[in-house]
């Protein structure tokens, strides 16, 4: 071949073409799998999990709206997360989150959340519009938040030793009688009675509709009551973090149910429409269910899972946040077994 003949065209033989086709197909399959792992849901029998869009995102609190929209807060992010139709969207809020553990959805589909760094309680609309309600004082240490049947927002405020109501733009504080009570969990029953946990003094506190407070000692000493909820019958359920038990208070009596996994790290609590009580085990890498006095545990698909919060939708699907970077769902069908 002369130097002026131009570039030569090399034609691969049939075997080379066949090998090349296999290499290309394998490469495409590998890329497709990587993309699916990165941006699509990860499935395991009974579970669907969604990886966070950013590797540093830590999903924390979770709540489900009546229309099935799943809201969640994100630690060390300036956004609130929302899952609609299988897609995660991050709605900017303007300031990085720090311990964003208070979250609930009202009857209009608006999500309410605590924002301690900004010292506000905020409401975010489905379109991302935010309305903020500033708190008094230079420091705010905020815990859980809930919305009552009248759409009043209640939250635990450790810095003022109070359970606080936000209604009509006005804050009303109900202070615990015990010094350094450290209110944490808060729930409202169908009649408007408010229940909260006082971690440092091992008590529940009840706030009647006319604003009267009464405190009740949890039977297990040093149990550290944390999350709390109320079922449709009016029974009060709560977690005992150090006691490693699920507590119940109804008809003037306490009952306690030990969790099988030792030092499970109980966190997050919700009552399903079918009456089951659900919770997370951050150290046990599992979800737990208590129904009719029977305890069951559901290990999560990944051994490094750290579930933190739970919520249950109208169809009895159990949603959970995982601090290792996932938002997950345990299907109602799977949740009924065991």
Backbone torsions as a table, in degrees:
resi	resn	phi	psi	omega
1	UNK	NA	130.7	-178.0
2	UNK	-80.8	156.5	-179.8
3	UNK	-61.6	-23.7	-176.6
4	UNK	-93.0	6.1	-173.7
5	UNK	-76.0	-11.1	-179.7
6	UNK	86.5	174.2	-177.7
7	UNK	-66.4	142.0	180.0
8	UNK	-86.9	148.1	174.9
9	UNK	-101.2	116.8	-179.5
10	UNK	-97.6	123.0	-178.7
11	UNK	-99.8	116.7	178.6
12	UNK	-67.5	150.2	176.3
13	UNK	-75.4	175.0	-175.1
14	UNK	-61.6	-38.0	179.7
15	UNK	-65.6	-39.7	179.1
16	UNK	-65.6	-41.4	179.3
17	UNK	-62.1	-39.2	-179.1
18	UNK	-65.5	-42.6	178.2
19	UNK	-64.3	-39.9	179.3
20	UNK	-62.7	-41.2	179.4
21	UNK	-62.1	-40.1	178.9
22	UNK	-65.7	-41.1	179.9
23	UNK	-62.9	-44.7	179.6
24	UNK	-63.3	-44.5	-179.9
25	UNK	-61.5	-42.1	179.3
26	UNK	-64.6	-41.1	179.2
27	UNK	-63.5	-43.7	179.4
28	UNK	-63.7	-40.6	179.3
29	UNK	-64.4	-39.5	178.9
30	UNK	-64.5	-44.0	178.7
31	UNK	-62.9	-44.4	-179.7
32	UNK	-60.7	-41.9	179.2
33	UNK	-64.7	-40.8	179.4
34	UNK	-64.0	-41.8	179.5
35	UNK	-65.4	-42.4	179.9
36	UNK	-62.8	-39.6	179.3
37	UNK	-67.3	-35.9	-173.5
38	UNK	-79.4	-40.9	-172.8
39	UNK	-117.2	-15.4	-177.6
40	UNK	-102.2	169.7	178.3
41	UNK	-69.6	148.0	176.5
42	UNK	-103.5	128.2	-172.3
43	UNK	-114.4	142.2	176.0
44	UNK	-143.7	148.4	-175.9
45	UNK	-46.6	115.8	179.6
46	UNK	88.2	-13.6	-176.9
47	UNK	-121.1	145.9	166.3
48	UNK	-130.7	129.6	-178.7
49	UNK	-127.5	141.3	-178.7
50	UNK	-115.3	121.1	178.4
51	UNK	-72.7	143.2	177.7
52	UNK	-65.3	145.6	-177.9
53	UNK	-62.4	-30.7	-178.7
54	UNK	-118.5	137.6	-172.8
55	UNK	-63.5	-23.7	-179.5
56	UNK	-88.9	-4.1	-179.0
57	UNK	-68.2	133.9	177.0
58	UNK	-122.8	97.0	179.3
59	UNK	-65.0	137.9	-170.9
60	UNK	-122.4	-87.5	179.3
61	UNK	-84.8	154.4	180.0
62	UNK	-140.5	145.2	177.4
63	UNK	-149.8	148.9	-178.0
64	UNK	-118.5	130.1	177.8
65	UNK	-80.0	166.4	-178.8
66	UNK	-61.5	-29.2	-179.4
67	UNK	-85.9	5.0	178.1
68	UNK	93.3	-5.0	176.3
69	UNK	-64.3	133.2	-179.1
70	UNK	-105.8	121.1	178.2
71	UNK	-104.8	146.5	175.3
72	UNK	-153.3	150.3	175.9
73	UNK	-92.3	160.2	-175.8
74	UNK	-132.3	115.9	177.8
75	UNK	-66.3	141.8	178.6
76	UNK	58.9	34.0	176.4
77	UNK	-134.9	155.5	177.2
78	UNK	-97.5	25.8	-174.1
79	UNK	-133.0	161.0	166.9
80	UNK	-107.4	136.5	-178.2
81	UNK	-95.0	148.7	176.6
82	UNK	-143.9	136.6	177.5
83	UNK	-112.5	117.7	176.3
84	UNK	-130.8	131.3	176.1
85	UNK	51.6	39.5	176.2
86	UNK	79.4	6.3	-178.0
87	UNK	-120.9	131.0	177.0
88	UNK	-88.4	132.5	174.8
89	UNK	-124.8	138.5	176.1
90	UNK	-104.3	120.9	-179.1
91	UNK	-100.1	116.0	-176.5
92	UNK	-63.0	141.1	178.2
93	UNK	-120.5	-5.1	171.3
94	UNK	93.9	-10.5	-179.2
95	UNK	-150.0	143.8	-177.5
96	UNK	-67.6	140.4	179.2
97	UNK	-77.1	149.4	172.8
98	UNK	-143.7	116.1	-175.6
99	UNK	50.4	57.2	-178.8
100	UNK	-84.0	72.1	-171.8
101	UNK	-99.3	-1.1	177.5
102	UNK	-102.4	119.8	-177.3
103	UNK	-156.9	136.6	175.3
104	UNK	-159.2	161.2	-179.6
105	UNK	-117.3	135.1	-179.9
106	UNK	-88.9	-178.1	-174.8
107	UNK	-69.3	-13.9	179.8
108	UNK	-96.5	0.7	179.8
109	UNK	88.2	8.2	176.3
110	UNK	-86.1	140.0	178.0
111	UNK	-97.1	133.6	176.9
112	UNK	-109.2	140.9	-178.6
113	UNK	-148.1	155.7	175.2
114	UNK	-85.3	141.9	177.8
115	UNK	-136.0	83.6	-175.1
116	UNK	-63.8	-43.3	179.5
117	UNK	-58.6	-35.5	178.8
118	UNK	-87.8	-8.6	-178.1
119	UNK	56.9	49.5	179.0
120	UNK	-140.0	158.6	161.2
121	UNK	-104.2	130.1	-172.3
122	UNK	-125.0	154.4	177.0
123	UNK	-123.1	131.3	178.6
124	UNK	-120.0	130.8	179.5
125	UNK	-84.2	162.1	178.3
126	UNK	-55.4	-26.6	178.9
127	UNK	-87.5	2.8	177.3
128	UNK	95.5	-3.0	178.3
129	UNK	-68.0	131.0	-175.8
130	UNK	-114.5	135.8	172.7
131	UNK	-121.5	126.1	-175.7
132	UNK	-111.9	144.2	179.2
133	UNK	-122.2	103.8	-174.4
134	UNK	-66.6	141.5	175.5
135	UNK	-91.8	152.6	175.0
136	UNK	-80.0	149.0	176.2
137	UNK	99.8	153.1	-176.3
138	UNK	-79.1	-20.0	-176.1
139	UNK	-129.1	140.4	177.3
140	UNK	-137.0	120.9	171.5
141	UNK	-113.4	109.6	-171.3
142	UNK	-113.6	145.8	179.5
143	UNK	-116.5	-128.0	-174.0
144	UNK	-76.2	162.8	-178.5
145	UNK	-141.4	146.6	176.0
146	UNK	-145.3	167.3	178.1
147	UNK	-120.9	130.3	-178.8
148	UNK	-82.2	174.9	-179.0
149	UNK	-63.7	-20.5	177.1
150	UNK	-96.0	11.8	-178.6
151	UNK	68.4	12.9	169.4
152	UNK	-70.5	141.1	-178.8
153	UNK	-99.4	130.0	178.8
154	UNK	-120.5	141.4	178.8
155	UNK	-150.6	157.1	179.4
156	UNK	-92.4	131.5	-174.3
157	UNK	-126.9	95.4	-173.2
158	UNK	-66.5	-32.8	-176.8
159	UNK	-66.2	-26.9	178.3
160	UNK	-108.6	9.0	-179.7
161	UNK	54.1	37.1	-171.4
162	UNK	-131.4	156.6	163.1
163	UNK	-103.9	124.6	-168.3
164	UNK	-117.2	141.2	177.7
165	UNK	-108.8	137.3	172.7
166	UNK	-118.1	115.5	179.7
167	UNK	-146.8	130.3	-179.5
168	UNK	61.7	28.8	180.0
169	UNK	81.0	2.6	-177.0
170	UNK	-113.2	133.9	176.1
171	UNK	-93.0	136.8	173.7
172	UNK	-129.6	121.3	-177.6
173	UNK	-98.0	138.0	175.5
174	UNK	-118.7	102.5	-172.4
175	UNK	-85.8	137.1	176.5
176	UNK	-70.5	151.1	-179.3
177	UNK	-77.3	-21.0	-176.3
178	UNK	-88.3	131.6	177.8
179	UNK	-68.8	142.1	-178.5
180	UNK	54.3	41.9	-177.0
181	UNK	-68.2	-29.2	-179.9
182	UNK	56.4	64.1	175.8
183	UNK	-59.9	141.3	-176.2
184	UNK	-131.4	-71.8	-178.3
185	UNK	-85.3	153.3	178.7
186	UNK	-149.1	141.0	-179.8
187	UNK	-148.9	156.6	179.6
188	UNK	-129.7	132.6	178.7
189	UNK	-86.2	179.6	-174.7
190	UNK	-65.3	-23.5	-178.9
191	UNK	-89.5	-5.3	179.8
192	UNK	96.0	3.0	174.7
193	UNK	-74.7	136.1	-176.4
194	UNK	-104.5	138.3	175.9
195	UNK	-123.9	142.8	178.5
196	UNK	-146.5	163.1	176.6
197	UNK	-106.1	144.0	175.7
198	UNK	-116.4	96.7	-168.4
199	UNK	-61.6	-47.1	-171.1
200	UNK	-73.7	-17.4	-179.7
201	UNK	-114.5	7.1	173.2
202	UNK	59.4	47.3	-177.0
203	UNK	-135.8	159.9	163.9
204	UNK	-101.3	150.6	174.4
205	UNK	-125.1	137.8	179.0
206	UNK	-113.5	131.4	177.1
207	UNK	-116.1	112.8	-178.5
208	UNK	-72.1	168.3	-178.1
209	UNK	-63.0	-25.1	177.7
210	UNK	-93.9	11.3	172.3
211	UNK	90.1	8.1	178.9
212	UNK	-83.2	136.7	-179.4
213	UNK	-105.1	139.4	171.8
214	UNK	-139.1	139.0	-176.5
215	UNK	-112.4	142.9	-177.4
216	UNK	-126.2	131.4	178.4
217	UNK	-77.7	131.0	174.6
218	UNK	-73.6	136.4	-174.0
219	UNK	-57.5	-44.5	-179.0
220	UNK	-77.9	119.3	-178.1
221	UNK	-68.2	140.4	177.8
222	UNK	64.8	26.2	-174.8
223	UNK	-76.7	-19.6	-177.3
224	UNK	56.8	75.1	176.5
225	UNK	-65.6	137.6	-174.9
226	UNK	-125.7	-96.3	-178.0
227	UNK	-72.3	153.8	-175.8
228	UNK	-148.8	148.6	176.2
229	UNK	-153.1	167.0	179.8
230	UNK	-127.4	131.5	-179.8
231	UNK	-87.0	172.6	-176.3
232	UNK	-60.7	-21.6	178.6
233	UNK	-83.1	-7.0	-177.3
234	UNK	95.6	-2.3	176.5
235	UNK	-69.2	137.8	-178.9
236	UNK	-98.8	127.5	178.8
237	UNK	-115.1	142.9	-179.8
238	UNK	-152.3	157.7	178.1
239	UNK	-93.7	144.3	171.2
240	UNK	-113.5	99.4	-170.5
241	UNK	-62.0	-53.5	179.2
242	UNK	-80.3	-29.6	177.3
243	UNK	-71.3	-16.9	180.0
244	UNK	56.3	43.7	-178.5
245	UNK	-136.3	159.6	167.5
246	UNK	-100.8	126.3	-179.4
247	UNK	-103.5	152.7	177.7
248	UNK	-137.8	138.1	175.5
249	UNK	-130.6	121.4	-179.9
250	UNK	-156.3	144.0	177.7
251	UNK	54.1	35.2	176.9
252	UNK	78.3	9.6	-177.2
253	UNK	-129.7	146.9	174.4
254	UNK	-96.9	147.6	168.1
255	UNK	-136.8	147.1	-178.8
256	UNK	-131.2	139.9	-176.0
257	UNK	-124.7	109.2	-179.9
258	UNK	-65.2	142.2	176.3
259	UNK	-87.7	134.2	-175.3
260	UNK	-58.7	-40.7	-178.3
261	UNK	-76.3	122.4	179.4
262	UNK	-64.6	143.4	177.0
263	UNK	44.9	51.6	-173.8
264	UNK	-69.2	-20.5	-176.7
265	UNK	74.2	61.4	-174.2
266	UNK	-68.9	133.9	-180.0
267	UNK	-160.9	145.9	-179.0
268	UNK	76.4	136.2	-176.6
269	UNK	-153.4	136.1	179.5
270	UNK	-155.1	148.4	174.9
271	UNK	-105.9	128.5	-179.8
272	UNK	-82.5	160.6	175.8
273	UNK	-56.3	-28.5	180.0
274	UNK	-83.4	3.8	176.8
275	UNK	94.0	-7.1	178.8
276	UNK	-71.6	143.5	176.7
277	UNK	-102.2	125.0	-176.1
278	UNK	-114.5	147.4	179.0
279	UNK	-153.0	166.5	179.5
280	UNK	-108.9	151.3	175.5
281	UNK	-120.1	96.1	-173.5
282	UNK	-67.3	-31.8	177.1
283	UNK	-90.5	-23.0	179.5
284	UNK	-87.9	-4.6	179.2
285	UNK	54.4	41.9	-173.4
286	UNK	-151.0	166.1	166.7
287	UNK	-103.2	150.1	178.4
288	UNK	-122.2	150.3	178.5
289	UNK	-133.2	135.4	173.9
290	UNK	-122.9	118.5	-177.6
291	UNK	-140.7	124.4	-179.9
292	UNK	53.6	37.5	177.3
293	UNK	81.3	0.0	-178.2
294	UNK	-105.4	129.3	-178.9
295	UNK	-98.3	138.7	174.9
296	UNK	-139.5	148.1	179.5
297	UNK	-122.5	142.0	-177.1
298	UNK	-122.7	96.8	179.0
299	UNK	-59.8	138.4	178.1
300	UNK	-77.0	158.8	-172.6
301	UNK	-62.6	-28.2	-176.4
302	UNK	-106.3	135.4	-176.5
303	UNK	-68.3	-20.1	-179.9
304	UNK	-95.9	11.2	-177.4
305	UNK	-63.6	142.9	176.9
306	UNK	-133.3	74.5	-177.6
307	UNK	-64.6	138.0	-175.8
308	UNK	-118.0	-41.6	-176.2
309	UNK	-136.9	157.5	-179.6
310	UNK	-135.8	152.8	173.1
311	UNK	-150.3	151.7	-178.3
312	UNK	-123.5	132.3	-179.5
313	UNK	-87.7	-179.9	-174.9
314	UNK	-64.8	-21.4	-179.5
315	UNK	-93.9	7.2	-179.6
316	UNK	75.0	14.8	169.7
317	UNK	-74.0	138.9	-177.7
318	UNK	-102.4	120.5	178.8
319	UNK	-101.9	145.2	-179.2
320	UNK	-148.1	150.4	171.5
321	UNK	-98.5	146.9	179.4
322	UNK	-125.5	120.1	-175.5
323	UNK	-62.7	-14.9	177.5
324	UNK	-81.2	3.4	171.1
325	UNK	113.1	28.8	-177.3
326	UNK	-134.0	150.5	166.0
327	UNK	-113.4	126.3	-173.5
328	UNK	-127.1	165.2	177.0
329	UNK	-138.1	128.7	170.6
330	UNK	-99.1	121.5	-174.5
331	UNK	-65.2	151.9	179.3
332	UNK	-59.8	-37.3	179.8
333	UNK	-62.5	-45.8	179.7
334	UNK	-69.7	-33.6	-177.2
335	UNK	-67.7	-19.3	-177.8
336	UNK	-84.5	-17.2	-175.6
337	UNK	-84.4	178.4	-179.4
338	UNK	80.9	NA	NA
